[in-house]
Amino acid sequence: MKKERVLITGAAGFLGSHLCDRFVTEGFQVIGMDNLITGDLRNIEHLMHLENFEFYHHDVTKFVHVPGKLHYILHFASPASPIDYLKIPIQTLKVGSLGTHHLLGLAKNKNARILVASTSEVYGDPTVHPQNEDYWGNVNPIGPRGVYDEAKRFQEAITMAYHTFHGLETRIVRIFNTYGPRMRLNDGRVLPAFIGQALRGEDLTIFGDGSQTRSFCYVDDLVEGIYRLLFSDYAYPVNVGNPDEITIAEFAEEIIKLTGTTQKVIYKELPVDDPKQRQPDITRAREILKWEPKVKRAEGLRITYEYFKNLPQERLYEDANHKSFEKYTVK
C-alpha cells in the first residue's frame, strides 16, 4: 500500500518543521516546501536523508506544481513575527493572498484536503475576552500590523469561499502564541526575545507597562491540535492555543528565575496596535477535537531554554534572516 502524500508549506520554519516531524513519524510521504526567506534548513536537516521526506525550494506566491497524487496540504508559509512582516510587508500580503490562492487551486486539482494556518491576530486588539471563534475582531487594516492581520483574514475568507463554492475539503486553525525549540531568538516575539537577552547578558525589554497578556502553548500540544483538526470533519475556524494567561511582566519574572539572569528589566514604548490581551477560548477544540494542551508552561519553558542554551554561541547573535545550508541540493 502506497503512503499518503502531504505537502507542508513553510516547512523550514518553526511550526512547519515540527509538522514535518509529526507527519514523517506517522508514516506519510512528506513534501516540504519553503522559499527560505524566513525559514532555515537547519530545522529540517535531520529529515533530509529519509526516503519519505523531500524538499522543494519554492515560493508559493508563484504557481505551485507537485507531480503525482497529493492527499493533504498544510499551508504554513508566512512570516509570523513582527520583525519579519514589518521588514517584508508586501511578501507577507502576497503569501496570504496569492500563495493561499495557488494552494487552494492545487488542492482542488488534486482533490486534496487543505488546512490553512490562521492566527489569533485576526482578532486584532480584542474587545472580547477570551477570544472565541465567533468574534469578528478589532483590526486596523492600514496600521503596521495590518499587513499580517489582513493577509490572514483574507486567507480565511478565500479558504471558506473555496469550501462553499467548490466543495473543497478545508480546515482553518487559528493559532495562538506558541513556543518551543527551533524558534528564532531574534524574531521579535516575546519569549525568544527574553531568553535571547538573558543568554547574551542583556537587559530584558518590556514594551508598554507589562500589563498586556499572552497565553503560551507548547509546540507539541499545538501540533497535536492541528493533526486532530486536519482529520476532523469540521470546516470552520478552530482556536488552538493554551488558555493559561499571564502578563508580560509576570512572564519576564519567570524567565529571570528560569535563566538565573541578573540583568534588570527595562521598559520601552508599546508598538502601534499591539494587542493588550490574548487568551483563546478553546471550547470548540475541546468539544470537536477532544483536545486541550497538556504541557505546563514551566515544563515547556525548561525544554525550550535547554534548546537555546545549547546552541552554538554565534547563533545567539544571528540576524533575523538566517543563511541556509548550501550543502543541500534543493529542487
Summary of the structure (lengths in Angstrom):
residues: 331
radius of gyration: 19.0
end to end distance: 26.5
largest distance: 59.0
contacts: 1123
relative contact order: 0.15
helix: 40%
strand: 18%
